[in-house]
Amino acid sequence: MIDQHGELDTALERVIEAARHHLAAVRAAQGRIDDDAVWQAYVALNNASYAYDERLMEAFGEVTPWDVQAIDPEEADERFASPDGSPATDSYPRVISVRQRRDYRVPSVSALIRAAASARRAETPDEEEPAPVEGVGEAVLELLQSGDGSLAALDVPELEPMDGVVMVSEVDAAVDLEAFDDDDPVGPFQPAAGDRLVGRLDEHPFLELDDEEYDHSH
């Protein structure tokens, strides 16, 4: 008779060990995108979790909260391999620079400042009194900092989006922020002589048609 309890314990131990390896790989990668060790550890953790879930179902008819499917390790290796099977090491000799600008209209300064003050209050410990938000610029910065740091944090009713533009360029070197003063509005965004513009994407705000305009268009 198959020792289902023993197999289940072994499968659980493999999940725990795979989780430890995955965490170690994530820490070692220090935020690197598409790190090979992190991906391999992820596949191992995924498959160990899948195997444990299968064993649990066979033994007790129960499931885990992990909604995973088995990943073929050989197919997973192809994600980080070149066509001949060797590790992908073809680093790009240049740097890709993405510059984005989006403009906003402020329908109500007081409403914008209130929204920023509310965001600052939510990020301030209860025992401390948040500093007041002074001015439109500080309000926008506060919304960015309290959000995810991207322009998506400014998709709020207190700001009316206008046109924007995204420019992608190939540059010889990454930006050196220490080379520019904090109040330099041009330096970090100024293209260098050797930069090559790859493409430009114009952004236009989505304008909702009112019911009357919608009826006339049909």
Secondary structure, DSSP 8 states (H G I E B T S, - for coil): ---HHHHHHHHHHHHHHHHHHHHHHHHHHTT-TT-HHHHHHHHHHHHHHHHHHHHHHHHHS---S-------HHHHHGGGB-TTSSB-----SSEEEEEEEEEEE-S-HHHHHHHHHHHHHHHS-TTS------SHHHHHHHHHHHTTSSGGGG-STTSEEEEEEEEEEEESS---GGGS-TT-SSGGG---TT-EEEEEEEE-------HHHHHHT-
